[in-house]
Amino acid sequence: MTARAMKPFRVYLRSEQIEPLRWLAERRKVSIAELIRQGVDRILADVPAEEDPLWNIIGASDSGLGDLAEKHDEYIAKLIYAENHR
């Protein structure tokens, strides 16, 4: 992961977590921050897709077209055609 893609985030750890993390980071030759990122990735990987907030956009609007899911390419092509022939 590149530094550009990362953002700072302050995390407070219990004192008994710090030394084991230091030991593990040294043993694996990574930073403590990297261990924390890996832990977050593991937690997020276990979240069921249904709990992803992105699912909240489903049904957020209504096109009025009952077959939009099946014929979206056709509708987009018609819009592009209309835009190009104005």
WOBELNOR-V899911 format. One record per residue. N is the residue number from 1. OMEGA is omega in degrees with one decimal (NA if undefined). NEAR is the number of other ideal C-beta (glycine too) atoms within 10 Angstrom. Layout:
BEGIN
n=N omega=OMEGA near=NEAR
n=N omega=OMEGA near=NEAR
END
This chain:
BEGIN
n=1 omega=-178.4 near=7
n=2 omega=179.6 near=5
n=3 omega=179.7 near=5
n=4 omega=-176.8 near=6
n=5 omega=-176.7 near=6
n=6 omega=176.0 near=10
n=7 omega=179.5 near=5
n=8 omega=178.9 near=5
n=9 omega=-176.8 near=9
n=10 omega=178.9 near=4
n=11 omega=176.5 near=8
n=12 omega=179.9 near=5
n=13 omega=173.4 near=10
n=14 omega=-175.7 near=6
n=15 omega=-179.3 near=6
n=16 omega=177.6 near=7
n=17 omega=-169.9 near=11
n=18 omega=-177.4 near=11
n=19 omega=176.1 near=9
n=20 omega=177.2 near=10
n=21 omega=177.5 near=16
n=22 omega=-179.4 near=12
n=23 omega=-178.2 near=10
n=24 omega=178.5 near=12
n=25 omega=179.1 near=16
n=26 omega=-179.1 near=11
n=27 omega=-179.1 near=8
n=28 omega=179.6 near=11
n=29 omega=174.4 near=7
n=30 omega=178.0 near=13
n=31 omega=174.3 near=12
n=32 omega=178.2 near=16
n=33 omega=178.7 near=14
n=34 omega=176.7 near=13
n=35 omega=179.4 near=16
n=36 omega=177.1 near=15
n=37 omega=178.8 near=15
n=38 omega=177.8 near=12
n=39 omega=178.0 near=11
n=40 omega=178.1 near=12
n=41 omega=179.4 near=10
n=42 omega=179.3 near=9
n=43 omega=-178.2 near=9
n=44 omega=178.6 near=9
n=45 omega=-179.0 near=7
n=46 omega=-179.3 near=7
n=47 omega=178.5 near=9
n=48 omega=-177.8 near=6
n=49 omega=-178.5 near=7
n=50 omega=179.8 near=6
n=51 omega=178.8 near=7
n=52 omega=-178.4 near=10
n=53 omega=178.2 near=6
n=54 omega=178.5 near=7
n=55 omega=-179.0 near=10
n=56 omega=-179.8 near=8
n=57 omega=179.8 near=8
n=58 omega=-179.9 near=7
n=59 omega=-178.2 near=7
n=60 omega=177.4 near=6
n=61 omega=-178.6 near=7
n=62 omega=-179.6 near=8
n=63 omega=-174.9 near=10
n=64 omega=179.3 near=6
n=65 omega=-176.9 near=11
n=66 omega=-176.9 near=9
n=67 omega=-176.0 near=10
n=68 omega=-178.6 near=12
n=69 omega=-177.5 near=8
n=70 omega=-172.1 near=9
n=71 omega=-176.2 near=13
n=72 omega=179.3 near=12
n=73 omega=-179.9 near=8
n=74 omega=179.9 near=11
n=75 omega=178.5 near=13
n=76 omega=179.0 near=10
n=77 omega=178.4 near=11
n=78 omega=178.0 near=11
n=79 omega=179.6 near=10
n=80 omega=178.4 near=10
n=81 omega=-179.1 near=9
n=82 omega=178.2 near=9
n=83 omega=-177.0 near=8
n=84 omega=-177.5 near=7
n=85 omega=177.0 near=6
n=86 omega=NA near=4
END
